[in-house]
């Protein structure tokens, strides 16, 4: 949901909402657009029946790491595979017109070897157009990459040094340098850290997470996270007074009456089920336990899932927690947009895990439409990806009012990486899991 970010009471110097004194950095709303090339566009992987935000895109990680204090939508992703700075400049008006208060600009890797002066001029025009429109512009340096050739290192260093100096040249512009968290500081060829890309350029999930982290850190200085953890179980949907309230049966994860199967032991929140699927792998030597805790940050109930032992992942080797029931569905109608929001706390990394994916699906007229929040490749690796965050699926639009027998389903999938692992362990705390209508 788009939210206005209010500056101080002092007059605004921009018709788009920037405060003259308090915030050249204060965007006029919490929506974030992304302008770039295939590194940006790879954050979306849709097909006819599925909407997928992928964990290989910063458009997934920045909202997740800010706990949705800043949000995005798929139509705010202006990444074009193979594009360069000239192409991005040609598309800049679409970004200005999209309504986002912030734009993350990551472009230039496809310019390498070309005219340095032309690249600088294009970037300067992009920054100028966005900041003149009052849009908080986050200019990212070009990410480290391999296989560019020795002659390209000087080119890349020259452009990145120039980008680092632009913060004082434009109002409403901040520079974020992800070279240190993304690049290998001991590489003489400016390579990314091992495991951060799948081809020397495009990020794996872990690479995208660390490239996004400094952007999220910057944004969190501007707006505190608005926790989606339910403060009261009365925050349910009501057609006249709380249309954004929860629609599923137990988003607060209270109680211990859930169903446990598939080799999982322990206790699960009411109305939820947990099981496993081998999916071409082997979970027989992995101990999996569900338990209820009081989360120290919220003082409220949370669902903990732990695993330890040996595991071999396959094409879909997973632990899956799900709820097949919606409430108040008689009030939903054609055109309503519904999303699934999950708050997670992963204190340390998740060895052997390739991702944690909220999944939401609606069966309408015998056609299953689904949405994935941070879909992953089973070759991804979350070993070093501890974080507390809020993951949202893309919104599903109802084609008609839900009829009796038409099912809605919300799952949380924990995928294991598709190689053998021995002696691994990990812990995931789920603080809330709410299906909500977008209002």
N, C-alpha and C positions, 0 to 999 in steps of 0.2 A: 504494500500500500504506500503510495506516495505521501510524504509528509513534508510540510514546509518547515524549514529551519529558520527560526526567528533571530535576526541580529539584535543588537542592542537598540534602545529607543532612540538613538541618534539618527539623523537623517541618512538615507541611503544615497550613495554616490552613483548608483547604477539602477536603471529601471528594472533590471533583472533581480535585484535584491541584495547587492553587496553593501555592507556598511562602510561609510567613509573612514571611520577610525578603527572600528573593532574588528573588521574582518575583511581584508582583501581575500582571506582564505575561507570565508564563510559562504558556502554555496546556498542558493535560494531554495533548494529542496534536497532530499536525501537520495535522489536517483543518480546513478552513475552510468555513463555511456563509455564505450570502448572503441577507439579508432586505431586500426592497425592492419596487419597482414595475416598470414596463415597462423601465426602464433596466437592471434586474437580470435580468428574465425574458428579455430579448432575447439573452442569452448562450447560449441553447439554441434550436436550430431543427431538430427531429427530424421524420422522417416514417416511414412503415411499414417502409422498408428501410434507412434511414440514421440514424445518430446523429451529430449535429453540435454540437460546441462552437464558437461563433462568436467571431471576433476582435473583435466589437463588445461583448463582455461582459467584465467584470472577473474573472469566474470562469475565463476563459481566461488573462488576462494575469497575475494575481497568482501562480498556480503557475508560469507560464512564467518570469516575471522573478525569482522566488526559486529558479529551477532545481529545482523540485519539492521544495525544503525544506519547503514547505507545499503541500498538495494538496487537491483537492476532487473531488466527483462530481456528476453531474447531479441526483441526489436531494437534494443539499444546497443547491440553488438554490430559495429561497423567495420568488422574485419573482412578483408578480401584476400584470398590466397594469392600469393605472388605479387601483391601490390607493393609499390614504392612510395616515396614521399610525394611525387607528382600526382599519382593516382589518389592518394589520401587527400591532398589539397583540393583536387577536383570534386571530391565528395563532401567537402566540409560543410556546405549549407545544410545538408541532410542532418548532420550532427547538431548544428545550431538549432534547427527546427524541431528536434526530437523531444525537447522539454526537460532534459536532464540538467541538473545543477552542477554536475561534475563530469569531466571527461578525462579518461586516462589515455594518453597518446603514447603508443609504442610502435614506432615505424622507422624504417631505415635500413634494416638488414639486407633488403633486396637492392639497395642503392650501392652496396659495397663495390668499390672499384670504379665507380662513376665520378662525376664532377663533385668535388667537395663543396665548391661554392654554390652549385645548384641545389644540393641537399640542404645546406644551411638556409638558402633562400626559401625553399619549400617549407622547411620546418618553421622558420620565422613567420611565414605567412599563415601557417596553420595556427601557431600560438597566438598570433595577433587577431585572427578572425574569432577564435574561441573566447579569448579574454575580452575583446571589444564587446562581445555579446554578454558579458557578465558571467561567463561560465568558469568555475574553478577548474583550471587546467593543470593536470598532473603530467609533466613531461618526463617520461622514463628514458634513461640511457638505453642504447641498443644492447641487448643481452649478449654475453659471451657465446661464441659458437666455434665449432671445429671446421676443418677442411676449407678454410677460406684462403689459404696461401699466405706465405710470409709477407708479400707486398701489401696484403690487406690489413695487417695488424696496425700499421701506421695510420691508414685511412680510418679504421674504427676508433682508434685512440683519439685522433684529431676531432672527429664528430662528437664523441662522448665528452671530451674536454670542453668543447664548445657548448653542448647542451647543459653541462654543469654550471656554466656561467650565465644562463639565461634568466635565472630567477629574479634578478633585479631589473631586467629589461622589459618586463611585462607585468601589468597589474593582474592579480588573480592567478598567478602561475607559481607552481611549486615543482621543484625537480626531485625526482626519486631515482637514486642510483642503486640498482639491484645487482650490480656486478659482484659485490662481495658475497652476498648470500647465495648467488646462483653460480658464480664462476669459481674455478679451481685456482686458488692463489699461488699454487706452485707450478702451474702449467705455463710452459714457455710458448704455447700456441693459443693462449686465451681460451682454453676449452672450458665448458661447463663442468661442474663437479660430476664425478662418476655416478651414473644412475639417474641424473637429472633430466636427460633427454633420451629419446629413442633413436635419434639420427644425428646427433651433434648440434641440432638447432631447435627442434620442437620439444617443448617440455613434456616429461612424464608428469604424473600427478604430484609427486614430491617436488619436482622442479617448479611447477606452477605455484605450488603452495609457498615456496621460499621466495620466488619472484614477487608474489603478491604481498608477502608479509610487510615489507617497508611501506607499501601503499596503505595497507590497513592500519599500520601504526600511525601514519600521518593523519588519516581520516579520524582515528579515535581521539586525536587531540582536539578535533573540532566538534565532535558529538559523541556523547557517551552511549554505550550499548543500551538498547531498550529490550530488556530480557523478555523472551517469549515464554518463560516459565510461568505457568498459571499461578496467579496469586490467590485464586479462589475457585472452587468447583462450580460456582454460580456463573462463571464466565461462559455460559453456553449460548448457542444461537437463539435469537428471538427475533421474529420478523419485523417488529416495530421499534425495538429499543436496542438490540445488540446483534445486528446482521453479521458482524465479523466474529461472533462468538464461535466456540468450537462445535463441530458437528459429529465427531466420533464419540465413542462410549466412555473412554477413560483416558483422556489426554494427560491428566495429572499423574497417571501411573500409580494410583493408590491401590491398596489391598494386596492380597497374595493368592487370589483365587484363579489365576490364569492357568493355562494348559501347557505342560512341559513334556516333550517327547523327542524322539530322534537321538537318544543318547545324552541329552541335556538333563542335568539334575538341578534341584533347588526350587525356588519360589519365583513366581511371575505375577505381575500386576493383573488385577481383575480384567476380564474381557479380552486379554491378549493371549496369544499362543506363541510358542517358540519351538523350533525344530531344526533339523539340519538336512542338507542334501549333498550327497557325494559328488554329483556332477562331474564324473570323470576323474575324481581324486580319491583320497583315502583319509577319512577322519577317525578311523578305528583306534588310533593311539593318541588321540587328543581328548583331554578332559575338558568339558564345557559345563559351567555352572552359572545359574541365574540366582540373584539374591536381591533383596530389597534393602536399601540404605536410606539414611537421612543425609542429604547432600550438605556438606559444610558451608557452601556458598549461599544456599537458599533456605536452609532449615526445613526443606520439604522433602517428600518422598522422591526417590529416584530408583531407576532400575539398573542394577549392575550386571554386566555379563563379563565373565572371565574365561580364559582358555589357557591350557598349558599342556605341553607334551610334544608329540611329533605329528606333522601333517604334510600331506602332499596335495597340492591344489590341482584342479583340473579346469575344464572350461567353465564350470559354475559350481565350485565347491563352496558352500555357504552355510552360515548360521542365519536363520531368518525368523524375525519376530513380526507377527502380523495381527491385524484386527479387521474382521470382515463386516463390521456393522457401522452404519451411519444412523444418526438420530435426526429428527426434524427434516428429513428429506422431502416430506410432502410440501415444504415451503420453497424448495428450490425449483427454478424454472429455466426454460431455454434461455441461453445467453449468459447465465450466471457462471462466474469463474471461481474455481475451487482449487486450493493448494494444500499441500501437506508440509508441516513445519516441525522440524525435530531439533531439539537442543541437546548437544552432546558435550561431554567432558572426557577427553582422552589425556590423562595427565602425562603419560609417557607415550612413546611411539607404539605401534602395533606390529611387532615382528611377524612375518609370514602373511600379513594382511595386505591386500591390494586396494581396499577401499571400504567405506561404510556408506551405503546408498539408500536414502529414503525413496520409496516407490509408491505411487498412488495410481489407481486404475478405476475406471468406471465402465461397466458393461451397459451400453445403450443400443437398443435395437439389435442385439446379438453381435455388436461390434465393440471390441475392447479397445478403449483409448487409455493410454498410460503416460505417466510422466516420471522421469528419473531426476533426482537431485544429486548431481555429481557422479554420473555413470563412469565406470572405470574399465580399464583393460586389466585382465588378470595377470599381465606382466608388470603392472604398477606395484609400488612398494611403499607402504606407510610405516616402515620400521622407525624412521626418525621424524615422525609427523605428529607429535603430541600437540594438542590445542584444545581450547574450549570454544565452541562455535555453535551457530544456528544455521542449519541447512534447510533450504526450501526447494520443493520441486517447482518446475514451471507450472503455470496455472492451466488446468483443464477447463475447457468451455463446454457446458452442457448443451447438447443438441436439442433436448426436450426435457420436460419435467421427468424426474425419476419415477418409473412405474413400478408397481409391486413385482418383486422377483428380479428386478435389475439391480445388480450388485455393485457396491463400491468397496474398495479394499485399500488398506494402507499397510505397507511393509517397511521394515528396516533390514536391509541385507548387509551382512558382513562377509565380503569375498576374500578367499584365500588365494595367494599368489600361486601360479601354475608350475611350481618346482618343489622338490622335497625340502622340508625344514625339520630340524631336530632340536629338542630342548628349548622350545619357544614358549613365551607366555605374554599375555596382554590383558588389559582391563579397559572396558568401555562403560561409562556412566551415561544413561539416557535420562535427562531431566524432565523432558516433556515431549509429547508427540501429538500434535493437534492438526486436525483437518479444519480448514476455515474457508469461508467465502470471502473473496476480495471485495471490499466496499470502498 
